[in-house]
Structure formats: C-alpha cells, structure tokens
Amino acid sequence: MSWAVSAFLSCAAAATVASNTLVLLAFAARPSLRAVRPNLYILSLAATDLAVGAAVMPLNVDYHHHSPSVGWRHHDAACVFWLFTDTVVCTASVWTMVAIAVDRLMARGILFSCCKHCIADRENVL
C-alpha cells in the first residue's frame, strides 16, 4: 500500500473519531436529544463508529501498509484485540444501521399502508 493511500485512510480514521466525538458531545450537552427514542439509535451508531475509528481503522491501516514486507508488527494480543473489535464493533454498527432503517420504516407506516386489509383482518380476529 502506498504512502498516499495510508495517509488518506489515516485521515479518514481521524475524521471518523472527530465527527463521532462531536455527536457524542452534542448528546451530552443537550439532554433533550436523549429524550427521543430514534435519537438513541444515532447515539448508539456514533458510539460504535467511534470505536471503529479509534480501534479498528488505525490497526487496519498499519497492517495493510506493512503486511507485504513485514507482516503483523505488533504483539499477538494486539492481533486478537484487533480481530475481536473488528468483528464485534463493525457488526454492532451494521445492526444499529438496520435498527435505524426499521425504525424509520415503522415511523413512515409503510408496513401497514401497503395492505389496509391487514388491519381489517386483524380486527376480525379480535
């Protein structure tokens, strides 16, 4: 990996940490943001993305920059930490985005507006 790509990915990691830190600070400064349920999904996404930017991306850049010539340069525990956080935190981030999408879908009422007879069928069952 070239130095230019490594520098760009390092800047992306720094931007990820900085922007998600600003989101967390906004939630800390404004308690009213925590009062709305969909905003808590955004808070969760900011926390997981902050962990990705702080723990996963820097080690990923380092690994891919040096791997062709040197391989893994750190202790084995750092490798286990990197693999664990990469798997768990990225999965949590993806599932948080899925939760946001489902919440937005439910908020729009798309599920029940497509088939209005579902409501009538449900009333007949009751």
N, CA, C and O atoms as a Tinker XYZ file with bonds, in Angstrom:
   504  protein
     1  N      0.856000   -1.168000    0.000000    73     2
     2  CA     0.000000    0.000000    0.000000    64     1     3
     3  C      0.901000    1.229000    0.000000    63     2     4     5
     4  O      1.884000    1.294000    0.738000    81     3
     5  N      0.561000    2.173000   -0.814000    73     3     6
     6  CA     1.392000    3.367000   -0.927000    64     5     7
     7  C      1.193000    4.293000    0.275000    63     6     8     9
     8  O      0.231000    4.170000    1.033000    81     7
     9  N      2.131000    5.214000    0.416000    73     7    10
    10  CA     2.040000    6.190000    1.499000    64     9    11
    11  C      0.828000    7.091000    1.333000    63    10    12    13
    12  O      0.216000    7.500000    2.321000    81    11
    13  N      0.476000    7.403000    0.094000    73    11    14
    14  CA    -0.677000    8.280000   -0.141000    64    13    15
    15  C     -1.969000    7.618000    0.331000    63    14    16    17
    16  O     -2.813000    8.270000    0.946000    81    15
    17  N     -2.124000    6.335000    0.047000    73    15    18
    18  CA    -3.327000    5.609000    0.486000    64    17    19
    19  C     -3.341000    5.504000    2.002000    63    18    20    21
    20  O     -4.385000    5.690000    2.628000    81    19
    21  N     -2.197000    5.210000    2.595000    73    19    22
    22  CA    -2.120000    5.124000    4.059000    64    21    23
    23  C     -2.441000    6.468000    4.709000    63    22    24    25
    24  O     -3.129000    6.516000    5.729000    81    23
    25  N     -1.951000    7.546000    4.128000    73    23    26
    26  CA    -2.239000    8.869000    4.677000    64    25    27
    27  C     -3.728000    9.197000    4.558000    63    26    28    29
    28  O     -4.324000    9.753000    5.480000    81    27
    29  N     -4.321000    8.849000    3.416000    73    27    30
    30  CA    -5.752000    9.104000    3.230000    64    29    31
    31  C     -6.571000    8.299000    4.232000    63    30    32    33
    32  O     -7.497000    8.838000    4.839000    81    31
    33  N     -6.251000    7.020000    4.418000    73    31    34
    34  CA    -7.005000    6.191000    5.359000    64    33    35
    35  C     -6.785000    6.634000    6.805000    63    34    36    37
    36  O     -7.691000    6.524000    7.632000    81    35
    37  N     -5.603000    7.128000    7.109000    73    35    38
    38  CA    -5.354000    7.672000    8.449000    64    37    39
    39  C     -6.184000    8.927000    8.690000    63    38    40    41
    40  O     -6.716000    9.126000    9.782000    81    39
    41  N     -6.291000    9.769000    7.673000    73    39    42
    42  CA    -7.156000   10.953000    7.786000    64    41    43
    43  C     -8.614000   10.563000    7.924000    63    42    44    45
    44  O     -9.366000   11.213000    8.650000    81    43
    45  N     -9.022000    9.504000    7.231000    73    43    46
    46  CA   -10.400000    9.026000    7.356000    64    45    47
    47  C    -10.666000    8.517000    8.770000    63    46    48    49
    48  O    -11.744000    8.746000    9.319000    81    47
    49  N     -9.698000    7.833000    9.356000    73    47    50
    50  CA    -9.850000    7.360000   10.739000    64    49    51
    51  C     -9.951000    8.539000   11.705000    63    50    52    53
    52  O    -10.778000    8.535000   12.617000    81    51
    53  N     -9.106000    9.545000   11.499000    73    51    54
    54  CA    -9.152000   10.732000   12.366000    64    53    55
    55  C    -10.471000   11.481000   12.208000    63    54    56    57
    56  O    -11.032000   11.963000   13.191000    81    55
    57  N    -10.965000   11.580000   10.987000    73    55    58
    58  CA   -12.256000   12.242000   10.750000    64    57    59
    59  C    -13.400000   11.455000   11.377000    63    58    60    61
    60  O    -14.351000   12.041000   11.894000    81    59
    61  N    -13.308000   10.138000   11.331000    73    59    62
    62  CA   -14.331000    9.296000   11.953000    64    61    63
    63  C    -14.367000    9.523000   13.452000    63    62    64    65
    64  O    -15.441000    9.676000   14.034000    81    63
    65  N    -13.211000    9.547000   14.075000    73    63    66
    66  CA   -13.145000    9.780000   15.528000    64    65    67
    67  C    -13.656000   11.181000   15.864000    63    66    68    69
    68  O    -14.451000   11.341000   16.790000    81    67
    69  N    -13.213000   12.189000   15.127000    73    67    70
    70  CA   -13.601000   13.567000   15.425000    64    69    71
    71  C    -15.099000   13.788000   15.243000    63    70    72    73
    72  O    -15.742000   14.391000   16.102000    81    71
    73  N    -15.655000   13.311000   14.145000    73    71    74
    74  CA   -17.076000   13.562000   13.890000    64    73    75
    75  C    -17.971000   12.820000   14.869000    63    74    76    77
    76  O    -18.985000   13.364000   15.307000    81    75
    77  N    -17.623000   11.607000   15.214000    73    75    78
    78  CA   -18.457000   10.868000   16.157000    64    77    79
    79  C    -18.290000   11.376000   17.583000    63    78    80    81
    80  O    -19.211000   11.273000   18.393000    81    79
    81  N    -17.123000   11.923000   17.890000    73    79    82
    82  CA   -16.953000   12.578000   19.183000    64    81    83
    83  C    -17.852000   13.809000   19.279000    63    82    84    85
    84  O    -18.437000   14.068000   20.331000    81    83
    85  N    -17.966000   14.561000   18.198000    73    83    86
    86  CA   -18.870000   15.722000   18.192000    64    85    87
    87  C    -20.324000   15.301000   18.397000    63    86    88    89
    88  O    -21.075000   15.983000   19.094000    81    87
    89  N    -20.718000   14.196000   17.801000    73    87    90
    90  CA   -22.087000   13.711000   18.000000    64    89    91
    91  C    -22.310000   13.342000   19.465000    63    90    92    93
    92  O    -23.334000   13.701000   20.047000    81    91
    93  N    -21.359000   12.630000   20.059000    73    91    94
    94  CA   -21.495000   12.258000   21.472000    64    93    95
    95  C    -21.505000   13.488000   22.377000    63    94    96    97
    96  O    -22.242000   13.527000   23.363000    81    95
    97  N    -20.694000   14.488000   22.048000    73    95    98
    98  CA   -20.704000   15.729000   22.837000    64    97    99
    99  C    -22.030000   16.468000   22.699000    63    98   100   101
   100  O    -22.501000   17.079000   23.658000    81    99
   101  N    -22.633000   16.418000   21.520000    73    99   102
   102  CA   -23.939000   17.052000   21.330000    64   101   103
   103  C    -24.994000   16.377000   22.199000    63   102   104   105
   104  O    -25.847000   17.047000   22.782000    81   103
   105  N    -24.935000   15.053000   22.285000    73   103   106
   106  CA   -25.883000   14.339000   23.147000    64   105   107
   107  C    -25.629000   14.639000   24.616000    63   106   108   109
   108  O    -26.570000   14.710000   25.406000    81   107
   109  N    -24.363000   14.816000   24.991000    73   107   110
   110  CA   -24.040000   15.146000   26.372000    64   109   111
   111  C    -24.493000   16.560000   26.730000    63   110   112   113
   112  O    -24.928000   16.813000   27.853000    81   111
   113  N    -24.390000   17.469000   25.777000    73   111   114
   114  CA   -24.732000   18.869000   26.044000    64   113   115
   115  C    -26.232000   19.116000   26.017000    63   114   116   117
   116  O    -26.717000   20.019000   26.699000    81   115
   117  N    -26.972000   18.337000   25.250000    73   115   118
   118  CA   -28.413000   18.537000   25.099000    64   117   119
   119  C    -29.184000   17.323000   25.584000    63   118   120   121
   120  O    -29.357000   16.374000   24.819000    81   119
   121  N    -29.654000   17.314000   26.824000    73   119   122
   122  CA   -30.423000   16.166000   27.315000    64   121   123
   123  C    -31.714000   15.924000   26.527000    63   122   124   125
   124  O    -32.233000   14.808000   26.513000    81   123
   125  N    -32.226000   16.956000   25.880000    73   123   126
   126  CA   -33.450000   16.775000   25.104000    64   125   127
   127  C    -33.241000   15.830000   23.916000    63   126   128   129
   128  O    -34.193000   15.214000   23.437000    81   127
   129  N    -32.010000   15.719000   23.448000    73   127   130
   130  CA   -31.732000   14.788000   22.356000    64   129   131
   131  C    -31.902000   13.335000   22.800000    63   130   132   133
   132  O    -32.274000   12.471000   22.006000    81   131
   133  N    -31.622000   13.076000   24.085000    73   131   134
   134  CA   -31.755000   11.713000   24.592000    64   133   135
   135  C    -33.197000   11.329000   24.877000    63   134   136   137
   136  O    -33.486000   10.155000   25.106000    81   135
   137  N    -34.105000   12.293000   24.868000    73   135   138
   138  CA   -35.497000   12.023000   25.198000    64   137   139
   139  C    -36.269000   11.377000   24.049000    63   138   140   141
   140  O    -37.318000   10.775000   24.278000    81   139
   141  N    -35.782000   11.488000   22.851000    73   139   142
   142  CA   -36.473000   10.949000   21.679000    64   141   143
   143  C    -35.837000    9.611000   21.317000    63   142   144   145
   144  O    -34.627000    9.531000   21.103000    81   143
   145  N    -36.655000    8.563000   21.249000    73   143   146
   146  CA   -36.156000    7.208000   21.028000    64   145   147
   147  C    -35.315000    7.053000   19.759000    63   146   148   149
   148  O    -34.248000    6.445000   19.839000    81   147
   149  N    -35.725000    7.562000   18.597000    73   147   150
   150  CA   -34.871000    7.380000   17.413000    64   149   151
   151  C    -33.482000    8.015000   17.549000    63   150   152   153
   152  O    -32.528000    7.561000   16.918000    81   151
   153  N    -33.372000    9.051000   18.362000    73   151   154
   154  CA   -32.066000    9.667000   18.563000    64   153   155
   155  C    -31.109000    8.747000   19.309000    63   154   156   157
   156  O    -29.892000    8.865000   19.166000    81   155
   157  N    -31.652000    7.836000   20.102000    73   155   158
   158  CA   -30.795000    6.896000   20.812000    64   157   159
   159  C    -30.116000    5.929000   19.844000    63   158   160   161
   160  O    -29.014000    5.453000   20.114000    81   159
   161  N    -30.765000    5.639000   18.728000    73   159   162
   162  CA   -30.118000    4.829000   17.701000    64   161   163
   163  C    -28.920000    5.579000   17.103000    63   162   164   165
   164  O    -27.879000    4.986000   16.821000    81   163
   165  N    -29.087000    6.875000   16.918000    73   163   166
   166  CA   -27.985000    7.691000   16.395000    64   165   167
   167  C    -26.850000    7.733000   17.415000    63   166   168   169
   168  O    -25.678000    7.681000   17.041000    81   167
   169  N    -27.188000    7.825000   18.688000    73   167   170
   170  CA   -26.179000    7.804000   19.742000    64   169   171
   171  C    -25.418000    6.478000   19.733000    63   170   172   173
   172  O    -24.193000    6.458000   19.848000    81   171
   173  N    -26.141000    5.390000   19.596000    73   171   174
   174  CA   -25.505000    4.070000   19.533000    64   173   175
   175  C    -24.612000    3.943000   18.305000    63   174   176   177
   176  O    -23.512000    3.396000   18.390000    81   175
   177  N    -25.075000    4.440000   17.174000    73   175   178
   178  CA   -24.274000    4.389000   15.956000    64   177   179
   179  C    -23.005000    5.229000   16.098000    63   178   180   181
   180  O    -21.938000    4.828000   15.632000    81   179
   181  N    -23.118000    6.384000   16.736000    73   179   182
   182  CA   -21.936000    7.232000   16.950000    64   181   183
   183  C    -20.930000    6.538000   17.860000    63   182   184   185
   184  O    -19.723000    6.627000   17.635000    81   183
   185  N    -21.419000    5.848000   18.883000    73   183   186
   186  CA   -20.508000    5.149000   19.801000    64   185   187
   187  C    -19.792000    3.998000   19.096000    63   186   188   189
   188  O    -18.586000    3.822000   19.266000    81   187
   189  N    -20.524000    3.220000   18.311000    73   187   190
   190  CA   -19.872000    2.103000   17.622000    64   189   191
   191  C    -18.922000    2.602000   16.535000    63   190   192   193
   192  O    -17.847000    2.032000   16.349000    81   191
   193  N    -19.301000    3.646000   15.824000    73   191   194
   194  CA   -18.419000    4.184000   14.786000    64   193   195
   195  C    -17.181000    4.846000   15.394000    63   194   196   197
   196  O    -16.109000    4.832000   14.789000    81   195
   197  N    -17.328000    5.419000   16.579000    73   195   198
   198  CA   -16.166000    5.963000   17.277000    64   197   199
   199  C    -15.192000    4.837000   17.613000    63   198   200   201
   200  O    -13.981000    4.997000   17.462000    81   199
   201  N    -15.713000    3.706000   18.065000    73   199   202
   202  CA   -14.852000    2.554000   18.359000    64   201   203
   203  C    -14.184000    2.023000   17.094000    63   202   204   205
   204  O    -13.025000    1.610000   17.130000    81   203
   205  N    -14.911000    2.032000   15.974000    73   203   206
   206  CA   -14.309000    1.603000   14.710000    64   205   207
   207  C    -13.163000    2.536000   14.335000    63   206   208   209
   208  O    -12.080000    2.083000   13.966000    81   207
   209  N    -13.404000    3.831000   14.432000    73   207   210
   210  CA   -12.380000    4.795000   14.053000    64   209   211
   211  C    -11.186000    4.820000   14.986000    63   210   212   213
   212  O    -10.072000    5.126000   14.562000    81   211
   213  N    -11.406000    4.499000   16.259000    73   211   214
   214  CA   -10.318000    4.569000   17.231000    64   213   215
   215  C     -9.544000    3.261000   17.361000    63   214   216   217
   216  O     -8.335000    3.284000   17.589000    81   215
   217  N    -10.215000    2.128000   17.222000    73   215   218
   218  CA    -9.553000    0.845000   17.483000    64   217   219
   219  C     -9.306000    0.018000   16.228000    63   218   220   221
   220  O     -8.269000   -0.635000   16.115000    81   219
   221  N    -10.232000    0.035000   15.294000    73   219   222
   222  CA   -10.131000   -0.864000   14.147000    64   221   223
   223  C     -9.357000   -0.238000   12.995000    63   222   224   225
   224  O     -8.429000   -0.848000   12.464000    81   223
   225  N     -9.730000    0.964000   12.609000    73   223   226
   226  CA    -9.136000    1.574000   11.413000    64   225   227
   227  C     -7.625000    1.819000   11.524000    63   226   228   229
   228  O     -6.911000    1.549000   10.558000    81   227
   229  N     -7.105000    2.317000   12.653000    73   227   230
   230  CA    -5.656000    2.540000   12.708000    64   229   231
   231  C     -4.843000    1.244000   12.576000    63   230   232   233
   232  O     -3.835000    1.211000   11.870000    81   231
   233  N     -5.282000    0.185000   13.254000    73   231   234
   234  CA    -4.568000   -1.085000   13.136000    64   233   235
   235  C     -4.718000   -1.678000   11.743000    63   234   236   237
   236  O     -3.806000   -2.335000   11.240000    81   235
   237  N     -5.861000   -1.446000   11.125000    73   235   238
   238  CA    -6.076000   -1.926000    9.766000    64   237   239
   239  C     -5.129000   -1.225000    8.785000    63   238   240   241
   240  O     -4.536000   -1.870000    7.920000    81   239
   241  N     -4.995000    0.080000    8.924000    73   239   242
   242  CA    -4.078000    0.831000    8.058000    64   241   243
   243  C     -2.647000    0.352000    8.285000    63   242   244   245
   244  O     -1.904000    0.129000    7.329000    81   243
   245  N     -2.266000    0.196000    9.545000    73   243   246
   246  CA    -0.914000   -0.255000    9.854000    64   245   247
   247  C     -0.658000   -1.651000    9.285000    63   246   248   249
   248  O      0.402000   -1.905000    8.712000    81   247
   249  N     -1.613000   -2.541000    9.441000    73   247   250
   250  CA    -1.441000   -3.905000    8.939000    64   249   251
   251  C     -1.302000   -3.928000    7.416000    63   250   252   253
   252  O     -0.406000   -4.582000    6.883000    81   251
   253  N     -2.169000   -3.230000    6.734000    73   251   254
   254  CA    -2.133000   -3.267000    5.276000    64   253   255
   255  C     -0.959000   -2.466000    4.689000    63   254   256   257
   256  O     -0.516000   -2.730000    3.571000    81   255
   257  N     -0.475000   -1.503000    5.442000    73   255   258
   258  CA     0.676000   -0.737000    4.950000    64   257   259
   259  C      1.961000   -1.559000    5.046000    63   258   260   261
   260  O      2.804000   -1.504000    4.151000    81   259
   261  N      2.110000   -2.319000    6.130000    73   259   262
   262  CA     3.353000   -3.051000    6.356000    64   261   263
   263  C      3.278000   -4.538000    6.027000    63   262   264   265
   264  O      4.315000   -5.201000    6.003000    81   263
   265  N      2.101000   -5.081000    5.775000    73   263   266
   266  CA     1.965000   -6.528000    5.616000    64   265   267
   267  C      2.729000   -7.113000    4.435000    63   266   268   269
   268  O      3.230000   -8.230000    4.561000    81   267
   269  N      2.853000   -6.428000    3.280000    73   267   270
   270  CA     3.594000   -7.079000    2.193000    64   269   271
   271  C      5.066000   -7.343000    2.543000    63   270   272   273
   272  O      5.648000   -8.326000    2.083000    81   271
   273  N      5.651000   -6.482000    3.342000    73   271   274
   274  CA     7.075000   -6.640000    3.618000    64   273   275
   275  C      7.373000   -7.239000    4.990000    63   274   276   277
   276  O      8.311000   -8.023000    5.138000    81   275
   277  N      6.581000   -6.871000    5.988000    73   275   278
   278  CA     6.913000   -7.241000    7.363000    64   277   279
   279  C      5.913000   -8.222000    7.959000    63   278   280   281
   280  O      6.302000   -9.105000    8.723000    81   279
   281  N      4.650000   -8.087000    7.631000    73   279   282
   282  CA     3.606000   -8.869000    8.297000    64   281   283
   283  C      3.112000   -8.131000    9.533000    63   282   284   285
   284  O      3.272000   -6.915000    9.636000    81   283
   285  N      2.517000   -8.854000   10.463000    73   283   286
   286  CA     1.994000   -8.233000   11.686000    64   285   287
   287  C      3.158000   -7.825000   12.567000    63   286   288   289
   288  O      3.978000   -8.660000   12.951000    81   287
   289  N      3.233000   -6.517000   12.893000    73   287   290
   290  CA     4.382000   -5.982000   13.608000    64   289   291
   291  C      4.176000   -5.899000   15.104000    63   290   292   293
   292  O      5.108000   -5.577000   15.841000    81   291
   293  N      2.973000   -6.183000   15.561000    73   291   294
   294  CA     2.660000   -5.976000   16.978000    64   293   295
   295  C      2.590000   -7.318000   17.704000    63   294   296   297
   296  O      2.779000   -8.377000   17.106000    81   295
   297  N      2.318000   -7.251000   18.983000    73   295   298
   298  CA     2.193000   -8.452000   19.810000    64   297   299
   299  C      0.958000   -9.245000   19.389000    63   298   300   301
   300  O      0.020000   -8.693000   18.813000    81   299
   301  N      0.968000  -10.530000   19.677000    73   299   302
   302  CA    -0.168000  -11.382000   19.309000    64   301   303
   303  C     -1.461000  -10.942000   19.988000    63   302   304   305
   304  O     -2.542000  -11.095000   19.419000    81   303
   305  N     -1.360000  -10.398000   21.200000    73   303   306
   306  CA    -2.559000   -9.920000   21.896000    64   305   307
   307  C     -3.193000   -8.756000   21.136000    63   306   308   309
   308  O     -4.417000   -8.624000   21.121000    81   307
   309  N     -2.380000   -7.914000   20.508000    73   307   310
   310  CA    -2.921000   -6.812000   19.709000    64   309   311
   311  C     -3.656000   -7.350000   18.489000    63   310   312   313
   312  O     -4.658000   -6.774000   18.064000    81   311
   313  N     -3.169000   -8.444000   17.925000    73   311   314
   314  CA    -3.851000   -9.068000   16.783000    64   313   315
   315  C     -5.216000   -9.605000   17.203000    63   314   316   317
   316  O     -6.210000   -9.413000   16.504000    81   315
   317  N     -5.254000  -10.278000   18.350000    73   315   318
   318  CA    -6.524000  -10.809000   18.852000    64   317   319
   319  C     -7.484000   -9.663000   19.154000    63   318   320   321
   320  O     -8.668000   -9.739000   18.824000    81   319
   321  N     -6.977000   -8.600000   19.783000    73   319   322
   322  CA    -7.801000   -7.423000   20.071000    64   321   323
   323  C     -8.350000   -6.823000   18.787000    63   322   324   325
   324  O     -9.535000   -6.499000   18.708000    81   323
   325  N     -7.499000   -6.674000   17.785000    73   323   326
   326  CA    -7.918000   -6.083000   16.514000    64   325   327
   327  C     -8.991000   -6.939000   15.849000    63   326   328   329
   328  O    -10.013000   -6.415000   15.405000    81   327
   329  N     -8.770000   -8.238000   15.776000    73   327   330
   330  CA    -9.754000   -9.118000   15.141000    64   329   331
   331  C    -11.073000   -9.124000   15.907000    63   330   332   333
   332  O    -12.148000   -9.116000   15.307000    81   331
   333  N    -10.985000   -9.138000   17.243000    73   331   334
   334  CA   -12.205000   -9.131000   18.058000    64   333   335
   335  C    -12.984000   -7.836000   17.883000    63   334   336   337
   336  O    -14.192000   -7.863000   17.645000    81   335
   337  N    -12.300000   -6.704000   17.999000    73   335   338
   338  CA   -13.012000   -5.430000   17.879000    64   337   339
   339  C    -13.509000   -5.215000   16.456000    63   338   340   341
   340  O    -14.584000   -4.649000   16.258000    81   339
   341  N    -12.753000   -5.654000   15.474000    73   339   342
   342  CA   -13.197000   -5.534000   14.088000    64   341   343
   343  C    -14.496000   -6.289000   13.886000    63   342   344   345
   344  O    -15.431000   -5.769000   13.278000    81   343
   345  N    -14.561000   -7.503000   14.386000    73   343   346
   346  CA   -15.757000   -8.324000   14.214000    64   345   347
   347  C    -16.939000   -7.787000   15.018000    63   346   348   349
   348  O    -18.027000   -7.594000   14.474000    81   347
   349  N    -16.731000   -7.550000   16.289000    73   347   350
   350  CA   -17.838000   -7.188000   17.175000    64   349   351
   351  C    -18.334000   -5.768000   16.912000    63   350   352   353
   352  O    -19.538000   -5.549000   16.781000    81   351
   353  N    -17.427000   -4.813000   16.834000    73   351   354
   354  CA   -17.833000   -3.410000   16.712000    64   353   355
   355  C    -18.429000   -3.131000   15.334000    63   354   356   357
   356  O    -19.424000   -2.415000   15.226000    81   355
   357  N    -17.839000   -3.682000   14.291000    73   355   358
   358  CA   -18.397000   -3.464000   12.951000    64   357   359
   359  C    -19.759000   -4.123000   12.813000    63   358   360   361
   360  O    -20.653000   -3.576000   12.168000    81   359
   361  N    -19.921000   -5.300000   13.418000    73   359   362
   362  CA   -21.230000   -5.957000   13.397000    64   361   363
   363  C    -22.256000   -5.141000   14.172000    63   362   364   365
   364  O    -23.396000   -4.999000   13.731000    81   363
   365  N    -21.864000   -4.607000   15.315000    73   363   366
   366  CA   -22.776000   -3.761000   16.089000    64   365   367
   367  C    -23.159000   -2.509000   15.305000    63   366   368   369
   368  O    -24.308000   -2.071000   15.357000    81   367
   369  N    -22.217000   -1.941000   14.590000    73   367   370
   370  CA   -22.511000   -0.756000   13.785000    64   369   371
   371  C    -23.506000   -1.083000   12.671000    63   370   372   373
   372  O    -24.439000   -0.320000   12.418000    81   371
   373  N    -23.303000   -2.203000   12.020000    73   371   374
   374  CA   -24.221000   -2.596000   10.938000    64   373   375
   375  C    -25.615000   -2.864000   11.486000    63   374   376   377
   376  O    -26.601000   -2.427000   10.893000    81   375
   377  N    -25.717000   -3.572000   12.606000    73   375   378
   378  CA   -27.042000   -3.862000   13.168000    64   377   379
   379  C    -27.716000   -2.592000   13.692000    63   378   380   381
   380  O    -28.943000   -2.499000   13.692000    81   379
   381  N    -26.936000   -1.629000   14.132000    73   379   382
   382  CA   -27.527000   -0.350000   14.532000    64   381   383
   383  C    -28.123000    0.357000   13.318000    63   382   384   385
   384  O    -29.196000    0.953000   13.408000    81   383
   385  N    -27.426000    0.290000   12.180000    73   383   386
   386  CA   -27.988000    0.881000   10.957000    64   385   387
   387  C    -29.253000    0.148000   10.522000    63   386   388   389
   388  O    -30.184000    0.770000   10.010000    81   387
   389  N    -29.295000   -1.161000   10.720000    73   387   390
   390  CA   -30.511000   -1.922000   10.412000    64   389   391
   391  C    -31.646000   -1.474000   11.336000    63   390   392   393
   392  O    -32.779000   -1.297000   10.888000    81   391
   393  N    -31.348000   -1.293000   12.608000    73   391   394
   394  CA   -32.372000   -0.832000   13.554000    64   393   395
   395  C    -32.887000    0.552000   13.181000    63   394   396   397
   396  O    -34.084000    0.816000   13.291000    81   395
   397  N    -32.001000    1.436000   12.744000    73   395   398
   398  CA   -32.426000    2.768000   12.305000    64   397   399
   399  C    -33.337000    2.655000   11.092000    63   398   400   401
   400  O    -34.360000    3.336000   11.019000    81   399
   401  N    -32.977000    1.804000   10.145000    73   399   402
   402  CA   -33.796000    1.636000    8.943000    64   401   403
   403  C    -35.173000    1.075000    9.283000    63   402   404   405
   404  O    -36.179000    1.538000    8.745000    81   403
   405  N    -35.227000    0.088000   10.164000    73   403   406
   406  CA   -36.520000   -0.480000   10.568000    64   405   407
   407  C    -37.345000    0.552000   11.319000    63   406   408   409
   408  O    -38.553000    0.653000   11.109000    81   407
   409  N    -36.706000    1.317000   12.188000    73   407   410
   410  CA   -37.419000    2.363000   12.921000    64   409   411
   411  C    -37.992000    3.407000   11.972000    63   410   412   413
   412  O    -39.133000    3.837000   12.138000    81   411
   413  N    -37.219000    3.812000   10.992000    73   411   414
   414  CA   -37.712000    4.787000   10.001000    64   413   415
   415  C    -38.840000    4.191000    9.173000    63   414   416   417
   416  O    -39.789000    4.894000    8.827000    81   415
   417  N    -38.752000    2.914000    8.854000    73   415   418
   418  CA   -39.807000    2.244000    8.109000    64   417   419
   419  C    -41.094000    2.205000    8.917000    63   418   420   421
   420  O    -42.173000    2.481000    8.393000    81   419
   421  N    -40.979000    1.866000   10.180000    73   419   422
   422  CA   -42.153000    1.822000   11.045000    64   421   423
   423  C    -42.729000    3.223000   11.267000    63   422   424   425
   424  O    -43.945000    3.387000   11.358000    81   423
   425  N    -41.866000    4.220000   11.355000    73   423   426
   426  CA   -42.337000    5.587000   11.568000    64   425   427
   427  C    -43.120000    6.096000   10.364000    63   426   428   429
   428  O    -44.051000    6.887000   10.518000    81   427
   429  N    -42.760000    5.661000    9.200000    73   427   430
   430  CA   -43.461000    6.085000    7.984000    64   429   431
   431  C    -44.751000    5.322000    7.775000    63   430   432   433
   432  O    -45.596000    5.738000    6.982000    81   431
   433  N    -44.912000    4.225000    8.464000    73   431   434
   434  CA   -46.143000    3.463000    8.321000    64   433   435
   435  C    -46.249000    2.694000    7.020000    63   434   436   437
   436  O    -47.348000    2.359000    6.579000    81   435
   437  N    -45.118000    2.413000    6.408000    73   435   438
   438  CA   -45.148000    1.714000    5.126000    64   437   439
   439  C    -45.676000    0.300000    5.286000    63   438   440   441
   440  O    -46.341000   -0.225000    4.393000    81   439
   441  N    -45.385000   -0.311000    6.414000    73   439   442
   442  CA   -45.786000   -1.704000    6.579000    64   441   443
   443  C    -47.294000   -1.897000    6.497000    63   442   444   445
   444  O    -47.769000   -2.875000    5.920000    81   443
   445  N    -48.042000   -0.967000    7.073000    73   443   446
   446  CA   -49.486000   -1.155000    7.108000    64   445   447
   447  C    -50.233000   -0.356000    6.054000    63   446   448   449
   448  O    -51.399000   -0.642000    5.783000    81   447
   449  N    -49.599000    0.630000    5.458000    73   447   450
   450  CA   -50.284000    1.403000    4.431000    64   449   451
   451  C    -50.356000    0.630000    3.121000    63   450   452   453
   452  O    -51.214000    0.912000    2.284000    81   451
   453  N    -49.465000   -0.341000    2.933000    73   451   454
   454  CA   -49.482000   -1.126000    1.693000    64   453   455
   455  C    -50.680000   -2.057000    1.636000    63   454   456   457
   456  O    -51.261000   -2.264000    0.570000    81   455
   457  N    -51.045000   -2.609000    2.760000    73   455   458
   458  CA   -52.199000   -3.511000    2.744000    64   457   459
   459  C    -53.154000   -3.123000    3.871000    63   458   460   461
   460  O    -53.027000   -3.592000    5.002000    81   459
   461  N    -54.094000   -2.274000    3.544000    73   459   462
   462  CA   -55.038000   -1.783000    4.547000    64   461   463
   463  C    -55.981000   -2.887000    5.011000    63   462   464   465
   464  O    -56.564000   -2.802000    6.093000    81   463
   465  N    -56.128000   -3.921000    4.187000    73   463   466
   466  CA   -56.998000   -5.025000    4.602000    64   465   467
   467  C    -56.381000   -5.819000    5.745000    63   466   468   469
   468  O    -57.093000   -6.562000    6.419000    81   467
   469  N    -55.071000   -5.684000    5.986000    73   467   470
   470  CA   -54.440000   -6.369000    7.117000    64   469   471
   471  C    -55.039000   -5.882000    8.428000    63   470   472   473
   472  O    -55.234000   -6.668000    9.355000    81   471
   473  N    -55.330000   -4.601000    8.509000    73   471   474
   474  CA   -55.912000   -4.043000    9.720000    64   473   475
   475  C    -57.322000   -4.587000    9.912000    63   474   476   477
   476  O    -57.714000   -4.936000   11.025000    81   475
   477  N    -58.081000   -4.658000    8.821000    73   475   478
   478  CA   -59.425000   -5.201000    8.923000    64   477   479
   479  C    -59.391000   -6.674000    9.312000    63   478   480   481
   480  O    -60.210000   -7.117000   10.117000    81   479
   481  N    -58.467000   -7.428000    8.761000    73   479   482
   482  CA   -58.332000   -8.835000    9.134000    64   481   483
   483  C    -57.944000   -8.988000   10.588000    63   482   484   485
   484  O    -58.419000   -9.902000   11.262000    81   483
   485  N    -57.098000   -8.117000   11.079000    73   483   486
   486  CA   -56.690000   -8.181000   12.472000    64   485   487
   487  C    -57.867000   -7.867000   13.382000    63   486   488   489
   488  O    -58.009000   -8.491000   14.434000    81   487
   489  N    -58.713000   -6.916000   13.004000    73   487   490
   490  CA   -59.893000   -6.584000   13.797000    64   489   491
   491  C    -60.881000   -7.736000   13.797000    63   490   492   493
   492  O    -61.540000   -7.973000   14.809000    81   491
   493  N    -61.002000   -8.450000   12.704000    73   491   494
   494  CA   -61.906000   -9.596000   12.651000    64   493   495
   495  C    -61.446000  -10.701000   13.561000    63   494   496   497
   496  O    -62.275000  -11.399000   14.144000    81   495
   497  N    -60.142000  -10.886000   13.703000    73   495   498
   498  CA   -59.614000  -11.923000   14.580000    64   497   499
   499  C    -59.906000  -11.585000   16.030000    63   498   500   501
   500  O    -60.212000  -12.467000   16.832000    81   499
   501  N    -59.810000  -10.297000   16.368000    73   499   502
   502  CA   -60.066000   -9.887000   17.746000    64   501   503
   503  C    -61.528000  -10.031000   18.052000    63   502   504
   504  O    -61.957000   -9.737000   19.168000    81   503
